[in-house]
Structures are given as C-alpha cells and as structure tokens.
Amino acid sequence: MPKKSNVAMFFLASSLLASTASLADGPPAGGDANAWCEANQNACVTWCETRPDEEICQEPECD
C-alpha cells in the first residue's frame, strides 16, 4: 500500500500540471484572440511559444 505522503505528492503534482496546462489552452475557438491575449498575457506568451505561426503570435503584443 502506498504511503500517504506519496499519494499526497502525486495529487499535488497532478493538480499543478493540470492547472499549468489549462493556462496555455489558448484563445477560445471562435473568440477574440486579441482580447484573450490582452487579458492573459503570460498564457498568451506560453501558448505562442509552441505555435509561432498562429496569427495572434505575429502581433507585437504577444512577444
């Protein structure tokens, strides 16, 4: 049986990874990408790091 501390650490790590992934989901489909990047500047930069060809990532505000 796993130790309680291992279970707690797994839960904490899983929660952290899930919250980090949700921050980089990108602009909503069909939504205003410019408004999303303005409201979520850190997430915009993170999202654009892996999608440099996206139109919103060409904007100087998202650099």
Secondary structure, 3 states (H helix, E strand, C coil): CCCHHHHHHHHHHHHHHHHHHHHCCCCCCCCCHHHHHHHCHHHHHHHHHCCCCCHHHHCHHHC
